[in-house]
Amino acid sequence: MKVLPGQPYPLGAVYDGSGTNFSVFSEIAERVELCLFDKKGNETRFDLPEVTGYCWHGYLPFIEPGQRYGFRVHGPWDPANGQRCNPAKLLLDPYAKAIDEQIQWHEAVFPYRFGKGLDVRSNSDSASFMPRSVVHQPHFDWNGDRRLQIPWHETVIYETHVKGLTIKHPDIPPEIRGTYAALAHPIIIDYFKQLGITAIELMPIHHFIHDKHLVDQGLRNYWGYNSIGYFAPHSEYASQKRPGAAVAEFKQMVKTLHHAGIEVILDVVYNHTAEGNHLGPMLSFKGIDNAYYYRLCDDRRYYKDYTGTGNSLNMRNPFVLQLIMDSLRYWVLEMHVDGFRFDLAATLARELHDVDRLSVFFNIIQQDPVISQVKLIAEPWDVGEGGYQVGNFPPVWSEWNGKYRDCVRDFWRGEDQTLGEFASRFTGSSDLYENTSRLPYASINFVTAHDGFTLNDLVSYNEKHNDANGEENRDGESHNRSWNCGVEGMTDDPEVLQLRKRQKRNFMITLFLSQGVPMLLGGDEISRTQQGNNNAYCQDNEISWYDWENADKDFLSFCQKLILYCKSHPVFRRRRWFYGQPIHGSEVKDIAWFTLEGEQMSEQDWGLGYAKSLGVFLNGATIPNPHPRGEPVKDDNFYVIFNAHHEALTFTLPGINWGTLWAKELDTNMGWLENNEALKAESQIKVEGRSIVMLRHAT
């Protein structure tokens, strides 16, 4: 078979109906071999005949979708200067749209010889132990599907895991459990609709590998923050196991979810790869052009590590930026996803050793006509110096608001803090986002996420219990801001169980009444537990999987009604900041804060660190933004009482100018209330300890 010159762009393997064009970037390569594999694993090698602008390329007629392939790169081996070319190692295509199989851990996949020193090149062939890139089938009938573009202020995010959500669901056919197909099953679609969520945020589905140290212990990288293919959907989540099948199955999942009105947001990991540090394997980038793709130390044998995973991609180099931007556009334009959550996003902003929010990467995102128009969410921190950047991302970005999480957790466990902090977080964190012309939906509010305790465990454990991870309970966060309500772990004590139920309702009500975008950790609504494990990244088992057989149906029903109720009341989903003073002050028209006595909060009241109780008036008649069709948006007025004190307190309702009659809608202790007697202005109302009462203006 003769290799024709082909084209340098697009990079990767592109099937045109008659054959396939292959192209790979390497500035350091002296020669690049394309390796094709038949069904039995037999390898045939071809030299890519042309190089244009450091892109090595060639065209092979009759190569069709499903063809498995890889590259071998010939060039200098000089680890002291960051050069690690080793043609004995089969390399994955950085632009592969599909990847088949998982790595088999063997000494041959490492570029150096064990026991001989890291600078001694290994000549053992790795092909027998490596996954394969796959030529994908680009054609798919979308039947008019497009991104939904649900407004941010109407968005409710559900963070979930492709496998964990459905692997134990009794109503899902066994042959598709834990797959993309299961996520699109009518049972799951109906569940999402009844819950009221508008977007699922999927934990990483870019193709990833299971770390050697985990596999050696009988564990797996369940979370998937170990990417090696930025264009390929993870093949283990496909119900069909033929090469490349994951692509069409993922597209069908997106199409089905869109038809149900549910957006798809991907958690993406562009800050590092699965190749690790100088001790890690050679899978792709490291063998193609190590010094170009990775940030290296002054001693270029070693890698800068802002992520705690061994390496950091070099965002300052144009082909690395192009790789990431091409990947993002591919997932939007070809896979129809609706947005991205960027893992450890502060790493992407690093220029030299600092975090610069106007770095090249964010400038490119800002001007890109495709990416700038989808939902962009930053995890605004990394593990490097100066990496905590909550509130510092550019205007088109929303952020996981870690300060919201910490404040709300502290409030309900009774920690001393100023009430002003709680009020700021409840009203959208204007102190973090307003100065950069962002709006309340810049704040992605959450109490729990995949990283940490589940909601059930947050109220059941004071300490982490990560022994199953094999690190002697040293891993995971030690300061969880959790409270076990008096007993560590499981208990039969009815008073403790009742308090835990109340605390879970408190967290949920606070989350969904707060301004900003609520994010619910999948499974919290059914009281999912990880048995106190707050770092279950390696637990691909019952610790992490959703236990549908023992789902807390009462709490699920409560959450369903809460979410749908809040979605129906625009006063809880404002598109603009509150007018007047952002948090408190006199004669505030759209919001006012009150003491137990029914008086507006004073400056002295806001500074009381020991105070744990307050009320807030929300005016539904002063919502500033009109309906998209131009009509004014009107809603009811609400008065919400928060009592984080451990004992019951008597509150006085505000004076008649704030409302004449108030009806109790919701009480943490009793749940949703109907036909409740209306209370007059300045009436007294008893609120139990650690409780919320929500009242709606009755006239």
C-alpha positions as MATLAB code, in Angstrom:
seq = 'MKVLPGQPYPLGAVYDGSGTNFSVFSEIAERVELCLFDKKGNETRFDLPEVTGYCWHGYLPFIEPGQRYGFRVHGPWDPANGQRCNPAKLLLDPYAKAIDEQIQWHEAVFPYRFGKGLDVRSNSDSASFMPRSVVHQPHFDWNGDRRLQIPWHETVIYETHVKGLTIKHPDIPPEIRGTYAALAHPIIIDYFKQLGITAIELMPIHHFIHDKHLVDQGLRNYWGYNSIGYFAPHSEYASQKRPGAAVAEFKQMVKTLHHAGIEVILDVVYNHTAEGNHLGPMLSFKGIDNAYYYRLCDDRRYYKDYTGTGNSLNMRNPFVLQLIMDSLRYWVLEMHVDGFRFDLAATLARELHDVDRLSVFFNIIQQDPVISQVKLIAEPWDVGEGGYQVGNFPPVWSEWNGKYRDCVRDFWRGEDQTLGEFASRFTGSSDLYENTSRLPYASINFVTAHDGFTLNDLVSYNEKHNDANGEENRDGESHNRSWNCGVEGMTDDPEVLQLRKRQKRNFMITLFLSQGVPMLLGGDEISRTQQGNNNAYCQDNEISWYDWENADKDFLSFCQKLILYCKSHPVFRRRRWFYGQPIHGSEVKDIAWFTLEGEQMSEQDWGLGYAKSLGVFLNGATIPNPHPRGEPVKDDNFYVIFNAHHEALTFTLPGINWGTLWAKELDTNMGWLENNEALKAESQIKVEGRSIVMLRHAT';
ca = [
       0.000    0.000    0.000;
       1.443    3.356   -1.043;
       1.224    6.329    1.317;
       0.237    9.502   -0.511;
       1.350   12.957    0.732;
      -2.022   13.924    2.140;
      -2.636   17.155    4.062;
      -1.248   18.595    7.317;
      -4.704   19.677    8.499;
      -6.863   18.719   10.144;
      -4.663   16.882   12.622;
      -5.520   13.321   13.581;
      -7.142   10.660   11.414;
      -9.836   11.930    9.043;
     -11.892    9.547    6.903;
     -13.245   11.120    3.683;
     -15.236    8.200    2.277;
     -12.377    6.840    0.156;
      -9.494    6.674    2.622;
      -7.990    8.326    5.665;
      -5.599   11.246    6.112;
      -3.230   11.024    9.068;
      -1.387   13.996   10.581;
       0.512   14.473   13.849;
       2.491   17.439   15.182;
       6.078   17.052   16.427;
       8.707   19.779   16.354;
      11.483   17.461   17.473;
      10.770   14.351   15.344;
      13.250   13.177   12.737;
      10.909   10.506   11.392;
       7.354    9.400   12.168;
       5.892    5.965   11.514;
       2.178    5.272   11.176;
       1.363    1.835   12.607;
      -1.788   -0.005   11.479;
      -3.137   -3.047   13.332;
      -5.414   -5.767   12.006;
      -7.999   -7.634   14.059;
      -5.392  -10.119   15.250;
      -3.046   -7.380   16.412;
      -0.552   -7.724   13.570;
       1.255   -4.441   12.908;
       2.136   -2.807    9.599;
       4.286    0.333    9.577;
       4.431    3.199    7.083;
       6.625    6.276    7.137;
       4.589    9.464    6.971;
       6.117   10.955    3.814;
       5.527   14.700    4.284;
       6.181   17.281    6.982;
       4.597   20.734    6.785;
       5.076   23.203    9.625;
       6.108   20.343   11.954;
       2.971   18.378   11.030;
       3.871   14.900    9.733;
       1.200   13.646    7.375;
       0.152   11.056    4.807;
      -2.968    9.682    3.121;
      -3.856    6.002    2.822;
      -6.637    4.931    0.418;
      -9.161    2.302    1.531;
      -8.497    2.836    5.272;
     -11.980    2.907    6.816;
     -13.591    3.639   10.195;
     -12.736    1.010   12.773;
      -9.078    0.829   11.683;
      -6.810    0.751   14.741;
      -3.543    2.669   14.613;
      -0.768    4.447   16.509;
       2.486    6.334   15.901;
       6.172    5.747   16.540;
       8.363    8.840   16.692;
      12.086    8.749   15.917;
      14.203   11.544   17.356;
      16.654   12.470   20.124;
      16.719   10.689   23.451;
      18.243   13.207   25.870;
      16.261   13.398   29.115;
      18.649   15.977   30.563;
      17.348   18.366   27.901;
      13.753   17.173   28.089;
      13.956   15.078   24.901;
      12.468   11.583   25.197;
      11.815   10.206   21.708;
      11.669    6.419   21.749;
      10.387    4.571   18.633;
      10.060    1.349   20.622;
       6.968    2.852   22.218;
       3.637    2.880   20.396;
       1.980    6.270   20.878;
      -1.660    7.285   20.891;
      -2.716   10.000   18.469;
      -3.391   13.217   20.484;
      -6.261   13.907   18.054;
      -7.731   10.386   18.081;
     -11.548   10.573   18.010;
     -11.790    7.063   19.401;
      -9.489    4.900   21.539;
      -9.863    1.174   21.960;
      -9.093   -0.877   25.080;
      -7.122   -0.089   28.229;
      -3.416   -0.107   28.957;
      -1.869   -3.322   30.294;
       0.738   -2.342   32.849;
       4.127   -3.758   31.866;
       7.668   -2.458   32.023;
       7.575   -2.015   28.239;
       5.199    0.985   28.420;
       7.832    2.955   30.338;
      10.515    4.729   28.271;
      13.413    3.892   30.591;
      14.875    0.615   31.814;
      13.873   -0.435   35.287;
      16.849   -0.674   37.606;
      19.226    0.910   35.085;
      18.459    4.580   35.689;
      15.924    6.994   34.272;
      18.269    8.183   31.511;
      18.763    4.696   30.054;
      16.339    4.200   27.173;
      14.218    1.075   27.078;
      14.076   -0.720   23.734;
      11.248   -3.049   24.726;
       8.339   -2.738   22.314;
       5.184   -1.492   24.039;
       2.620   -2.223   21.307;
       1.312   -5.431   22.878;
       0.353   -3.555   26.047;
      -0.996   -0.299   24.616;
      -4.497    0.888   23.692;
      -5.024    1.748   20.029;
      -6.255    4.910   18.383;
      -9.209    4.216   16.096;
     -10.310    5.850   12.843;
     -13.841    6.982   13.700;
     -17.013    7.179   11.653;
     -17.796   10.917   11.386;
     -21.319   10.563    9.989;
     -24.296   10.675   12.373;
     -27.948   11.640   11.879;
     -28.550   14.405   14.403;
     -32.031   14.962   12.973;
     -31.966   18.698   13.646;
     -30.480   18.497   17.144;
     -28.699   21.572   18.458;
     -27.518   23.037   21.728;
     -30.403   24.026   24.003;
     -28.922   27.307   25.298;
     -30.931   27.268   28.521;
     -30.331   30.619   30.278;
     -27.973   30.473   33.216;
     -30.572   31.800   35.669;
     -32.894   28.909   34.754;
     -30.171   26.258   35.038;
     -30.078   23.506   37.672;
     -26.958   21.336   37.434;
     -26.762   17.683   38.451;
     -23.177   16.449   38.823;
     -23.030   12.740   38.088;
     -20.941    9.823   36.853;
     -21.790    7.826   33.719;
     -21.163    4.459   35.303;
     -22.051    5.105   38.933;
     -25.504    6.513   38.164;
     -26.896    3.427   36.446;
     -24.674    0.413   37.186;
     -27.004   -0.796   39.984;
     -30.304    0.532   38.688;
     -32.765   -2.394   38.739;
     -34.958   -0.973   35.950;
     -32.139   -0.522   33.439;
     -31.403   -3.516   31.180;
     -28.317   -5.267   32.600;
     -26.460   -5.203   29.276;
     -26.375   -1.386   29.165;
     -25.984   -0.477   32.847;
     -23.118    1.913   33.489;
     -22.968    3.206   29.895;
     -23.847    6.196   27.746;
     -26.851    4.238   26.518;
     -28.126    3.834   30.080;
     -27.937    7.596   30.643;
     -30.317    8.013   27.712;
     -32.729    5.299   28.857;
     -36.336    6.490   29.389;
     -36.148    5.509   33.075;
     -33.239    7.903   33.666;
     -34.693   10.641   31.462;
     -37.951   10.487   33.412;
     -36.010   10.589   36.693;
     -34.184   13.755   35.617;
     -37.427   15.393   34.527;
     -39.224   14.619   37.788;
     -36.246   15.891   39.771;
     -36.317   19.169   37.846;
     -32.692   19.396   36.762;
     -31.856   21.118   33.465;
     -28.244   19.999   32.937;
     -26.116   17.012   33.795;
     -22.444   17.686   34.479;
     -20.618   14.470   33.653;
     -17.438   13.593   35.465;
     -14.584   13.044   32.969;
     -15.510   11.105   29.853;
     -12.380   11.935   27.845;
     -10.547    8.655   27.442;
      -8.504    7.998   30.582;
      -6.356    5.239   32.024;
      -6.301    3.473   35.359;
      -3.123    4.325   37.276;
      -0.623    1.513   37.786;
      -0.441    1.985   41.542;
      -4.232    1.586   41.742;
      -4.379   -1.457   39.486;
      -1.620   -3.093   41.552;
      -3.890   -2.729   44.601;
      -6.976   -4.038   42.833;
      -8.422   -0.523   42.491;
      -9.362    1.657   39.497;
      -9.451    5.345   38.643;
     -13.204    5.688   39.070;
     -13.396    9.477   38.792;
     -11.433    9.572   35.532;
      -9.242   12.641   36.132;
      -6.427   10.962   34.225;
      -7.034   11.892   30.595;
      -4.945   10.695   27.659;
      -7.357   11.414   24.768;
      -9.009   14.823   24.560;
     -11.222   13.956   21.579;
     -12.228   10.376   22.396;
     -15.156    9.424   24.640;
     -14.043    6.869   27.204;
     -14.566    3.464   25.592;
     -15.371    1.569   28.815;
     -18.648    3.534   29.043;
     -19.902    2.210   25.692;
     -22.362   -0.685   25.726;
     -21.111   -1.764   22.272;
     -17.507   -2.969   22.426;
     -16.484   -2.738   18.775;
     -13.667   -0.225   18.049;
     -15.011    3.326   17.854;
     -18.540    2.476   19.028;
     -18.363    4.963   21.903;
     -18.557    7.931   19.521;
     -22.008    7.160   18.091;
     -23.329    6.015   21.463;
     -22.241    9.257   23.111;
     -23.865   11.292   20.333;
     -27.117    9.341   20.711;
     -27.049   10.024   24.459;
     -26.675   13.779   23.877;
     -29.401   13.766   21.236;
     -31.823   11.973   23.555;
     -31.096   14.235   26.515;
     -31.528   17.321   24.354;
     -34.881   16.032   23.167;
     -35.893   15.881   26.845;
     -34.680   19.456   27.435;
     -31.559   18.485   29.372;
     -28.145   19.952   28.618;
     -24.850   18.066   28.785;
     -21.821   19.683   30.444;
     -18.466   17.900   30.434;
     -15.928   17.972   33.253;
     -12.662   18.337   31.308;
      -9.072   17.851   32.444;
      -6.760   19.919   30.252;
      -4.327   20.761   33.032;
      -2.373   17.466   32.987;
      -2.269   14.060   31.314;
      -2.051   10.436   32.395;
       1.653   10.218   31.541;
       2.676   11.520   34.961;
       6.165   12.746   35.822;
       9.654   11.463   34.948;
       8.726    8.097   36.471;
       5.548    7.738   34.412;
       4.748    5.777   31.257;
       5.123    6.903   27.645;
       1.677    6.856   26.053;
       1.444    9.823   23.699;
       2.660   13.401   24.241;
       5.800   12.384   26.120;
       7.081   10.414   23.146;
       5.834   12.819   20.456;
       7.456   16.001   21.779;
       7.960   15.970   25.536;
       9.550   19.412   25.976;
       6.889   21.071   23.834;
       3.796   19.610   25.479;
       4.829   19.779   29.148;
       6.043   22.417   31.598;
       9.554   21.366   32.622;
      11.728   22.442   35.536;
      15.152   24.064   35.201;
      16.516   20.527   35.400;
      14.593   19.377   32.353;
      14.453   15.771   33.487;
      11.615   16.852   35.766;
       8.125   18.278   35.336;
       6.410   21.264   36.918;
       3.400   19.988   38.779;
       0.623   22.444   39.635;
      -1.981   19.708   39.848;
      -0.547   17.104   42.214;
      -0.651   14.512   39.439;
       2.897   14.663   38.086;
       2.817   17.082   35.146;
       1.220   20.222   33.713;
       0.501   20.897   30.051;
       2.465   23.825   28.599;
      -0.274   26.284   27.734;
       2.260   28.823   26.452;
       3.002   26.835   23.284;
       0.707   27.422   20.291;
       0.183   23.790   19.280;
      -0.826   22.946   22.865;
      -3.326   25.790   22.837;
      -4.527   24.621   19.430;
      -4.966   21.077   20.737;
      -7.195   22.256   23.564;
      -9.188   24.696   21.451;
      -9.646   22.095   18.706;
     -10.827   19.641   21.348;
     -13.335   22.103   22.806;
     -14.717   23.016   19.401;
     -14.981   19.343   18.436;
     -17.106   18.547   21.491;
     -19.376   21.521   20.787;
     -19.676   21.307   17.009;
     -19.446   17.545   16.430;
     -20.645   16.081   19.740;
     -23.188   18.847   20.527;
     -22.287   19.317   24.214;
     -23.546   22.451   25.922;
     -20.619   23.475   28.081;
     -17.566   22.558   30.106;
     -16.396   22.514   33.689;
     -12.602   22.962   33.721;
     -10.809   20.905   36.358;
      -8.159   22.883   38.299;
      -8.661   25.790   35.931;
      -6.108   28.007   37.676;
      -3.422   25.803   36.111;
      -4.604   26.830   32.641;
      -4.029   30.482   33.541;
      -0.451   30.132   34.710;
       2.128   32.350   33.025;
       5.595   31.528   34.358;
       4.983   30.810   38.074;
       1.967   33.063   38.605;
      -1.731   32.786   37.984;
      -2.703   35.500   35.512;
      -6.438   35.640   34.811;
      -5.743   37.402   31.489;
      -3.453   34.669   30.251;
      -3.311   33.656   26.600;
      -5.716   30.752   27.126;
      -8.505   32.932   28.486;
      -7.946   35.573   25.823;
      -8.390   32.913   23.150;
     -11.540   31.576   24.813;
     -12.953   35.110   25.022;
     -12.645   35.770   21.292;
     -13.604   32.327   20.041;
     -17.032   32.528   18.342;
     -17.902   28.940   19.303;
     -16.461   28.315   22.765;
     -17.312   31.732   24.215;
     -21.004   31.010   23.599;
     -21.322   27.805   25.641;
     -21.462   27.366   29.400;
     -17.963   27.765   30.853;
     -17.367   26.776   34.477;
     -14.012   27.048   36.257;
     -12.828   25.065   39.220;
     -10.925   28.177   40.300;
      -7.995   26.653   42.126;
      -5.026   24.308   41.798;
      -2.416   23.023   44.255;
       0.355   25.471   43.269;
       1.317   28.674   45.039;
      -1.319   31.372   44.501;
      -3.659   28.831   42.973;
      -6.832   29.749   44.904;
      -8.530   32.148   42.479;
     -12.212   32.183   43.419;
     -13.723   35.344   41.949;
     -10.818   36.138   39.623;
     -11.890   34.608   36.322;
     -12.913   36.676   33.258;
     -16.489   37.839   32.536;
     -17.698   34.934   30.342;
     -16.897   32.424   33.089;
     -18.899   31.011   35.968;
     -17.066   29.419   38.892;
     -17.489   26.679   41.417;
     -17.932   28.903   44.471;
     -15.843   27.216   47.143;
     -16.521   30.095   49.527;
     -20.244   29.399   49.262;
     -19.690   25.740   50.148;
     -17.506   26.560   53.154;
     -19.757   29.316   54.482;
     -22.997   27.328   54.249;
     -21.408   24.291   55.862;
     -20.059   26.403   58.730;
     -23.394   28.189   59.194;
     -25.406   25.014   59.657;
     -22.885   23.277   61.878;
     -23.015   26.300   64.195;
     -19.568   27.815   63.687;
     -19.142   31.429   64.766;
     -18.996   33.759   61.776;
     -20.456   37.086   60.798;
     -23.947   36.869   59.386;
     -22.801   39.177   56.602;
     -20.764   36.344   55.113;
     -23.812   34.090   54.983;
     -25.977   36.867   53.542;
     -23.396   37.588   50.847;
     -23.249   33.959   49.748;
     -27.051   33.628   49.841;
     -27.472   36.630   47.531;
     -25.030   35.459   44.856;
     -21.619   36.551   46.241;
     -21.587   40.014   44.707;
     -18.367   40.703   46.610;
     -16.662   38.125   44.384;
     -18.237   38.745   40.990;
     -19.887   42.158   40.664;
     -16.647   44.119   40.226;
     -15.876   42.202   37.006;
     -19.320   42.962   35.535;
     -20.500   39.454   36.167;
     -23.993   38.546   37.301;
     -25.278   36.251   40.079;
     -25.041   33.195   37.833;
     -21.256   33.560   37.885;
     -21.586   31.698   41.178;
     -22.081   27.948   40.838;
     -23.395   27.249   44.321;
     -22.839   23.857   45.858;
     -22.677   22.261   49.282;
     -21.249   18.932   48.160;
     -19.461   17.704   45.033;
     -17.740   14.525   43.883;
     -14.601   15.613   45.773;
     -15.533   15.273   49.444;
     -18.384   13.924   51.521;
     -21.809   13.256   50.092;
     -24.607   15.233   51.753;
     -25.610   12.219   53.828;
     -22.024   11.779   55.018;
     -21.622   15.505   55.665;
     -24.160   15.189   58.490;
     -22.966   11.732   59.608;
     -19.186   11.987   59.963;
     -16.760   14.363   61.651;
     -13.722   12.593   60.230;
     -12.830   11.052   56.877;
     -12.789    7.251   56.646;
     -10.683    6.520   53.570;
      -9.015    3.270   54.628;
     -10.321    1.459   51.541;
      -8.126    3.731   49.380;
      -4.990    1.972   50.583;
      -3.211    5.109   51.832;
      -3.756    4.589   55.570;
      -6.402    7.336   55.626;
      -3.812   10.000   54.734;
      -5.487   11.047   51.491;
      -8.443   13.386   51.165;
      -9.296   16.629   52.933;
      -9.020   16.550   56.731;
     -10.955   19.784   57.362;
     -14.395   18.963   56.000;
     -16.560   21.453   57.916;
     -18.840   18.506   58.636;
     -20.786   17.550   61.763;
     -22.001   14.068   62.627;
     -24.926   15.296   64.757;
     -23.604   13.502   67.808;
     -22.611   10.025   66.587;
     -19.866    9.093   64.119;
     -21.283    7.074   61.241;
     -24.287    4.773   61.209;
     -26.611    4.804   64.210;
     -30.061    3.698   65.333;
     -30.500    6.699   67.652;
     -33.828    8.247   66.575;
     -32.923   11.756   67.778;
     -29.651   11.755   65.838;
     -31.373   10.418   62.723;
     -34.081   13.074   62.965;
     -31.467   15.829   63.339;
     -29.566   14.526   60.323;
     -32.735   14.594   58.216;
     -33.373   18.173   59.310;
     -29.824   19.232   58.493;
     -30.048   17.709   55.019;
     -33.232   19.679   54.391;
     -31.527   22.835   55.667;
     -28.688   22.426   53.205;
     -31.003   21.726   50.293;
     -33.341   24.629   51.038;
     -30.423   27.027   51.449;
     -28.879   25.843   48.180;
     -31.999   26.224   46.063;
     -33.154   29.497   47.580;
     -29.742   31.128   47.085;
     -29.118   33.431   44.122;
     -26.763   31.890   41.584;
     -26.776   28.509   39.867;
     -27.451   25.505   42.124;
     -25.415   22.347   41.591;
     -26.693   19.149   43.153;
     -24.293   16.262   43.694;
     -25.931   13.263   42.069;
     -27.254   10.824   44.648;
     -27.620   13.370   47.438;
     -31.340   13.463   46.722;
     -31.591    9.754   47.629;
     -29.221   10.061   50.635;
     -26.330    8.270   48.944;
     -23.483    7.391   51.324;
     -19.814    6.635   50.678;
     -19.427    5.299   54.218;
     -17.402    8.332   55.253;
     -14.966    8.158   52.338;
     -14.324   11.742   51.187;
     -11.899   10.849   48.380;
     -13.521    7.926   46.585;
     -11.616    8.536   43.336;
     -10.422    4.928   43.227;
     -13.573    3.188   44.438;
     -15.235    1.743   41.354;
     -17.598   -0.306   43.509;
     -20.557   -0.043   45.897;
     -18.835    2.755   47.846;
     -19.366    5.077   44.875;
     -22.239    3.544   42.900;
     -25.788    4.799   43.469;
     -27.712    2.393   45.695;
     -31.149    2.573   44.104;
     -32.566   -0.343   46.102;
     -32.097    1.610   49.358;
     -32.910    5.071   48.013;
     -34.363    7.515   50.537;
     -37.684    8.060   48.760;
     -39.002   10.555   51.297;
     -36.005   12.824   50.858;
     -36.184   12.378   47.093;
     -39.793   13.531   47.134;
     -38.841   16.546   49.251;
     -36.026   17.496   46.846;
     -38.239   17.094   43.789;
     -40.847   19.463   45.182;
     -38.226   21.949   46.388;
     -36.464   22.172   43.025;
     -39.672   22.481   41.012;
     -41.055   25.057   43.459;
     -37.948   27.240   43.237;
     -37.915   26.980   39.447;
     -41.496   28.268   39.388;
     -40.621   31.385   41.415;
     -38.308   33.827   39.609;
     -37.563   35.728   42.818;
     -35.142   32.906   43.643;
     -33.522   33.070   40.184;
     -32.807   36.754   39.603;
     -30.628   37.679   36.632;
     -29.342   40.863   38.276;
     -27.912   41.860   41.631;
     -30.137   43.285   44.317;
     -30.303   47.093   44.144;
     -29.279   49.437   46.959;
     -26.640   48.095   49.255;
     -25.765   44.567   48.042;
     -26.335   42.953   51.433;
     -27.999   45.270   53.917;
     -29.053   48.849   54.553;
     -32.061   51.088   55.057;
     -35.041   51.374   52.707;
     -33.937   48.536   50.486;
     -36.786   47.857   48.084;
     -36.026   44.391   46.799;
     -34.394   42.748   49.817;
     -34.199   43.399   53.538;
     -32.639   41.523   56.442;
     -34.181   41.279   59.911;
     -33.283   40.337   63.478;
     -35.296   38.000   65.686;
     -37.264   41.038   66.879;
     -38.411   41.882   63.360;
     -36.171   44.931   63.061;
     -33.903   45.580   60.093;
     -30.338   44.502   60.694;
     -27.962   47.213   61.891;
     -24.231   47.444   61.297;
     -23.726   46.123   64.823;
     -26.022   43.155   64.164;
     -24.036   42.188   61.064;
     -20.809   42.055   63.034;
     -21.993   39.639   65.718;
     -19.891   36.551   65.139;
     -21.902   34.453   67.575;
     -25.271   35.263   65.994;
     -26.709   32.370   64.033;
     -30.226   33.478   63.176;
     -31.856   36.023   60.863;
     -34.723   36.619   58.467;
     -34.723   37.853   54.878;
     -37.494   39.560   52.904;
     -37.476   38.921   49.130;
     -39.639   41.210   47.014;
     -41.108   39.495   43.966;
     -42.479   42.745   42.551;
     -39.072   44.339   41.946;
     -37.387   41.787   39.681;
     -35.409   44.033   37.310;
     -35.172   41.957   34.138;
     -38.231   41.494   31.942;
     -39.353   38.251   30.361;
     -37.630   37.497   27.012;
     -40.823   38.666   25.284;
     -40.667   41.980   27.120;
     -43.322   41.489   29.802;
     -42.353   42.426   33.356;
     -41.522   39.519   35.656;
     -43.624   39.457   38.814;
     -43.587   36.998   41.681;
     -44.832   36.611   45.242;
     -43.037   38.151   48.200;
     -41.285   35.753   50.562;
     -39.937   35.891   54.090;
     -37.364   33.228   54.988;
     -36.194   32.609   58.547;
     -32.869   30.859   59.196;
     -32.254   29.526   62.699;
     -28.866   27.810   62.924;
     -28.950   28.048   66.740;
     -29.226   24.711   68.509;
     -32.385   25.728   70.370;
     -35.797   26.950   69.288;
     -36.167   30.730   68.957;
     -39.184   32.997   68.686;
     -39.086   35.379   65.725;
     -41.232   38.453   65.181;
     -42.411   39.042   61.625;
     -41.659   42.444   60.035;
     -44.046   45.391   60.231;
     -47.108   45.896   58.059;
     -45.234   47.869   55.387;
     -43.399   44.645   54.473;
     -46.566   42.565   54.259;
     -49.930   42.180   55.926;
     -50.443   38.413   56.000;
     -47.909   35.597   55.727;
     -48.591   31.893   55.105;
     -46.084   29.215   56.048;
     -45.045   27.282   52.938;
     -42.170   25.215   54.232;
     -40.764   24.192   57.592;
     -37.616   22.085   57.867;
     -39.211   20.058   60.652;
     -42.551   19.395   58.975;
     -41.773   19.671   55.281;
     -44.209   21.296   52.858;
     -47.346   22.812   54.379;
     -50.778   23.340   52.848;
     -53.810   25.327   54.026;
     -51.823   26.786   56.889;
     -53.328   29.651   58.860;
     -51.977   33.040   57.748;
     -49.964   35.101   60.228;
     -50.379   38.829   60.549;
     -47.547   41.339   60.365;
     -45.567   41.564   63.617;
     -46.852   38.154   64.720;
     -44.519   35.880   66.617;
     -43.494   32.533   65.255;
     -41.524   29.784   66.954;
     -38.757   28.279   64.825;
     -37.138   25.086   66.055;
     -33.395   24.814   66.467;
     -31.407   24.274   63.258;
     -34.404   24.953   61.062;
     -35.715   27.061   58.211;
     -39.216   28.450   57.853;
     -40.313   29.975   54.557;
     -43.417   32.166   54.404;
     -45.192   33.568   51.345;
     -47.119   36.829   51.354;
     -50.781   35.808   51.401;
     -52.412   38.957   50.014;
];
